[in-house]
Amino acid sequence: MLKADATKKGKALLKRMRGKGWKLHVWENLGWNYSVENGPLSVSPASRTEFFCLLSDDVRYTCGGLAMWTTDFKSSDPNKAVAHAAASARKVVNRLEKAVSFAEGLA
């Protein structure tokens, strides 16, 4: 993919995103790539028609943070990819919170 193609596709994805604060990220790594990012969230193409969401540990930006959560869920609606990533991560966080609370009770 050329840089112009990645930029065009990225801008189209950007227009589809709900909420404020989404920014386009275009970079070269064995070809031109794109994603849209908002704080610790990054939405990227999984195929020509589907997207996935990655959650990072740094609320300032995804690229410099540690990739902490993603699933194999893909959707033609990038906002559904975000919602699924958040919901699935929340389930794990809730279970982990219970385990941490239990461990702290034993300490």
C-alpha positions in Angstrom: 0.0 0.0 0.0 1.3 3.5 -0.8 1.3 6.2 1.8 -1.5 8.1 0.0 -3.6 4.9 0.1 -3.0 4.4 3.8 -3.8 8.0 4.5 -7.0 7.9 2.5 -8.2 4.7 4.1 -7.2 6.0 7.5 -9.2 9.2 7.0 -12.2 7.2 6.0 -11.9 5.1 9.2 -11.5 8.2 11.3 -14.8 9.6 10.0 -16.5 6.4 11.2 -15.4 6.6 14.8 -17.7 7.7 17.6 -16.6 10.1 20.2 -14.0 12.8 20.2 -10.3 12.6 20.3 -9.5 10.1 17.5 -6.4 10.7 15.5 -5.0 9.1 12.4 -1.6 7.3 12.6 0.1 6.4 9.3 3.5 4.7 9.4 5.9 2.6 7.2 6.9 -0.9 8.2 7.3 -3.2 5.2 4.7 -1.1 3.5 2.4 1.7 4.6 0.0 1.1 7.5 -2.7 3.0 9.3 -4.7 3.0 12.5 -6.8 5.5 14.4 -6.0 6.1 18.0 -7.6 7.7 21.0 -5.7 7.6 24.3 -4.9 4.0 25.0 -7.1 2.6 22.1 -5.9 1.7 18.7 -8.2 0.5 15.9 -6.5 -1.1 12.9 -7.6 -3.0 9.9 -7.7 -6.8 10.3 -8.6 -7.3 6.6 -9.9 -5.2 3.8 -13.3 -4.9 5.5 -12.8 -5.7 9.2 -11.2 -4.0 12.1 -9.9 -4.9 15.6 -9.1 -2.9 18.7 -6.0 -3.0 20.9 -5.9 -1.5 24.4 -2.6 -0.1 25.7 -1.3 0.7 29.1 -0.6 4.3 28.4 -3.6 6.7 28.3 -1.6 9.3 26.4 -0.9 7.3 23.3 -1.0 3.7 22.1 2.1 3.6 19.9 4.5 4.1 22.8 2.6 2.0 25.3 2.5 -1.7 26.1 -0.1 -3.6 24.1 -2.2 -5.0 27.0 -5.4 -6.4 25.5 -6.9 -7.5 22.2 -9.0 -10.4 21.1 -9.5 -12.2 17.9 -12.8 -10.4 17.4 -13.1 -8.5 14.1 -16.0 -6.4 12.9 -16.8 -4.3 9.8 -18.0 -1.7 12.3 -14.9 -0.3 14.0 -16.9 0.9 16.9 -18.1 -2.6 17.6 -14.5 -3.7 17.7 -13.9 -1.0 20.4 -17.0 -2.1 22.4 -16.0 -5.7 22.3 -12.5 -5.1 23.4 -13.7 -3.0 26.3 -16.4 -5.5 27.4 -14.0 -8.5 27.2 -11.3 -6.7 29.0 -13.8 -5.6 31.7 -14.7 -9.2 32.4 -11.0 -10.1 33.0 -10.4 -7.0 35.1 -13.4 -7.9 37.3 -12.1 -11.4 37.8 -8.6 -10.2 38.5 -9.9 -7.7 41.0 -11.5 -10.5 43.0 -8.3 -12.5 43.0 -6.2 -9.5 44.1 -8.7 -8.7 46.8 -8.5 -12.3 48.0 -4.7 -12.3 48.0 -4.6 -9.0 49.9 -6.8 -10.5 52.5 -4.3 -13.3 53.1 -1.3 -11.0 53.2 
